[in-house]
Amino acid sequence: MHTRFLVLGNLLGRSRLGRTAVSLAYGYPHGDARVIVDGLAYHSPVMLSAGFDYNARIISILPSLGFGGVEVGSVTARASAGNKSPQLVRLPRSKSILVNKGLKNDGVDAIIPRILAARIPDDFVIGVSVARTNDSAAADENEGIADYCYSLKALSKAGAGRYYTLNISCPNSFTGELFSTPPALDRLLTVVDVLALARPLYVKLPISLPWEDLRLLVDVIRAHRVAGVIVGNLHKDHALLAEGERSHGRQGGISGAPCRETSTELIKKIRATVAFTIIGCGGVFSPEHAREKLRAGADLIQLITGMIYEGPGLIADIARDYANSPLV
Ligand SMILES: Cc1cc2nc3c(=O)[nH]c(=O)nc-3n(C[C@H](O)[C@H](O)[C@H](O)COP(=O)(O)O)c2cc1C
């Protein structure tokens, strides 16, 4: 289904007629849900989160759905076929998806021209999520840092993407979450600082760590040239799934409803300690869920699973609700 959506989205995004038709059916054409974050103007506070348009195939259709932006990727330095199938399993009773894609993508060099060719209005933001290549050539920490930097430099040189995210929290990769410990993250960010990127840089956090451990990561991030965090990635706790869908022994992180409360609580805790940008992500299925995250301290919202279960009308519903009463 994901593949079919991408093929259709790509087709519709290619023509003005396709974009107009989708906009009439689902769009949110008014400008009053606009938000500005780190100097970037978003048509609405809702973005498509990383992992849906991982190969930058459907960017051009997304403004017609009311999105304020998309996070393309995660992209990696080398192309990767990802993990063995099944890479995605729908868990409808839990309103979740079991994700075991393992960073499947065409590689940063193939994806850059697609980002540059996207037809988008000025108030639609393309961010690019950068991860470490998931293949058997992945070696030690230094090689991992070089891998991240290769993608960041390629994107920056091409002028592709208006912000970048470091995905340090992909739960299903060859070398594991190597950069999710404070010392390793510090070493990665120290090297990335030297790149002096001209675009905002965010770090996407794991949500399955205890708060005491996550707080140490936030402390590291604050000491570097990082504009904020995305809270957060997939949950690892399969016990949160409905009975019968607990995926005994199955690999993968879980999205959607099981992430909602954890991510919102973490946003609150992080907001109490920092003033930088927080992008709230995890289990947004309604305008009220978006408001909960904004009230907790998020500046923007990202989602995937809510759109899959509730349909693409959800985006305009959130934008309309926000426009009617932006003071959350
Ligand atoms: C199919 C799928 C693929 C994903 N791939 C990525 C990815 O490549 N990089 C990333 O940072 N997050 C990835 N994620 C996590 C999402 O970006 C998001 O953090 C998570 O799904 C929680 O949001 P949701 O409940 O709105 O889906 C993926 C999620 C899904 C459902």
The ligand as an SDF file (V2000), in Angstrom:
LIG
                    3D

 31 33  0  0  0  0  0  0  0  0999 V2000
    6.9730    3.3430    7.3970 C   0  0  0  0  0  0  0  0  0  0  0  0
    7.8110    4.1560    8.3310 C   0  0  0  0  0  0  0  0  0  0  0  0
    9.1450    4.3790    8.0140 C   0  0  0  0  0  0  0  0  0  0  0  0
    9.9380    5.1770    8.8560 C   0  0  0  0  0  0  0  0  0  0  0  0
   11.2320    5.4480    8.5040 N   0  0  0  0  0  0  0  0  0  0  0  0
   11.9300    6.3820    9.2110 C   0  0  0  0  0  0  0  0  0  0  0  0
   13.1950    6.8550    8.7460 C   0  0  0  0  0  0  0  0  0  0  0  0
   13.7090    6.4370    7.7230 O   0  0  0  0  0  0  0  0  0  0  0  0
   13.8250    7.8110    9.4920 N   0  0  0  0  0  0  0  0  0  0  0  0
   13.2940    8.3320   10.6330 C   0  0  0  0  0  0  0  0  0  0  0  0
   13.9010    9.2190   11.2510 O   0  0  0  0  0  0  0  0  0  0  0  0
   12.0930    7.9060   11.0920 N   0  0  0  0  0  0  0  0  0  0  0  0
   11.4040    6.9590   10.3980 C   0  0  0  0  0  0  0  0  0  0  0  0
   10.1690    6.5490   10.8400 N   0  0  0  0  0  0  0  0  0  0  0  0
    9.6240    7.0940   12.1090 C   0  0  0  0  0  0  0  0  0  0  0  0
    8.6900    8.2650   11.8330 C   0  0  0  0  0  0  0  0  0  0  0  0
    9.3580    9.3230   11.1990 O   0  0  0  0  0  0  0  0  0  0  0  0
    8.0560    8.7510   13.1360 C   0  0  0  0  0  0  0  0  0  0  0  0
    9.0970    9.2000   13.9930 O   0  0  0  0  0  0  0  0  0  0  0  0
    7.2570    7.6650   13.8570 C   0  0  0  0  0  0  0  0  0  0  0  0
    6.5680    6.8500   12.9310 O   0  0  0  0  0  0  0  0  0  0  0  0
    6.2330    8.2660   14.8210 C   0  0  0  0  0  0  0  0  0  0  0  0
    5.3040    9.0630   14.1190 O   0  0  0  0  0  0  0  0  0  0  0  0
    3.8300    8.5310   13.7120 P   0  0  0  0  0  0  0  0  0  0  0  0
    3.2530    7.9030   14.9220 O   0  0  0  0  0  0  0  0  0  0  0  0
    3.0940    9.7680   13.2660 O   0  0  0  0  0  0  0  0  0  0  0  0
    4.0150    7.5710   12.5750 O   0  0  0  0  0  0  0  0  0  0  0  0
    9.3720    5.7260   10.0390 C   0  0  0  0  0  0  0  0  0  0  0  0
    8.0380    5.4440   10.3560 C   0  0  0  0  0  0  0  0  0  0  0  0
    7.2630    4.6830    9.5260 C   0  0  0  0  0  0  0  0  0  0  0  0
    5.8190    4.4330    9.8970 C   0  0  0  0  0  0  0  0  0  0  0  0
  1  2  1  0
  2  3  1  0
  2 30  2  0
  3  4  2  0
  4  5  1  0
  4 28  1  0
  5  6  2  0
  6  7  1  0
  6 13  1  0
  7  8  2  0
  7  9  1  0
  9 10  1  0
 10 11  2  0
 10 12  1  0
 12 13  2  0
 13 14  1  0
 14 15  1  0
 14 28  1  0
 15 16  1  0
 16 17  1  0
 16 18  1  0
 18 19  1  0
 18 20  1  0
 20 21  1  0
 20 22  1  0
 22 23  1  0
 23 24  1  0
 24 25  2  0
 24 26  1  0
 24 27  1  0
 28 29  2  0
 29 30  1  0
 30 31  1  0
M  END
$$$$
